[in-house]
Amino acid sequence: IRIAATAVEDDRLEAKQHMLDAYPNLKKRYRADDGNTQVFYLKDAEATISSFTEAPRVIRF
């Protein structure tokens, strides 16, 4: 599987807090408003699934 996409920074505090809530062990080092936390999302993503026996399958999302 090969994935190609554009990584876009999401600088909303809500996104940073959600990420920290999902990984509570990071809360000891980072805060959503500390200027040290970055969150990205993928834009214009395309996954290519290759096989030796079939043509590649491309999924865009």
C-alpha positions as a printed Julia matrix, in Angstrom:
61×3 Matrix{Float64}:
   0.0     0.0     0.0
   1.34    3.41   -0.95
  -0.31    6.59    0.3
   0.22   10.01   -1.24
  -1.35   13.13    0.24
  -0.81   16.71    1.24
  -0.24   17.17    4.98
  -2.01   20.29    6.24
  -1.45   21.74    9.7
  -4.61   22.07   11.78
  -3.84   24.87   14.24
  -7.18   24.79   16.07
  -6.89   24.33   19.83
  -9.74   21.81   19.68
  -7.76   19.56   17.33
  -4.66   19.75   19.54
  -6.65   18.99   22.68
  -8.39   16.06   20.98
  -5.0    14.6    20.01
  -3.68   15.01   23.57
  -6.84   13.41   24.97
  -6.28   10.42   22.67
  -2.65   10.09   23.86
  -2.75   11.01   27.57
   0.92   10.13   28.14
   1.83   13.2    26.06
  -0.01   15.52   28.46
   3.01   15.43   30.79
   5.09   17.18   28.12
   2.65   19.17   26.0
  -0.43   21.37   26.24
  -2.78   22.37   23.45
  -1.81   26.03   23.84
   1.95   25.68   24.46
   3.06   26.5    20.9
   4.9    23.15   20.84
   2.05   20.91   19.69
   1.21   20.32   16.03
  -1.63   18.38   14.46
  -1.91   17.57   10.76
  -4.62   16.15    8.55
  -4.31   14.61    5.11
  -5.82   16.38    2.11
  -6.23   15.02   -1.44
  -5.17   11.55   -0.29
  -4.7     8.63   -2.65
  -3.95    5.05   -1.63
  -2.57    2.63   -4.21
  -2.81   -1.05   -3.4
  -0.43   -3.07   -5.53
  -0.45   -6.8    -6.17
   1.75   -9.17   -8.15
  -1.33  -10.86   -9.62
  -3.76   -7.97  -10.29
  -3.74   -4.42  -11.57
  -3.17   -1.75   -8.89
  -6.28   -0.54   -7.09
  -6.45    3.21   -6.39
  -8.63    4.71   -3.66
  -9.0     8.5    -3.4
 -10.24   10.13   -0.21
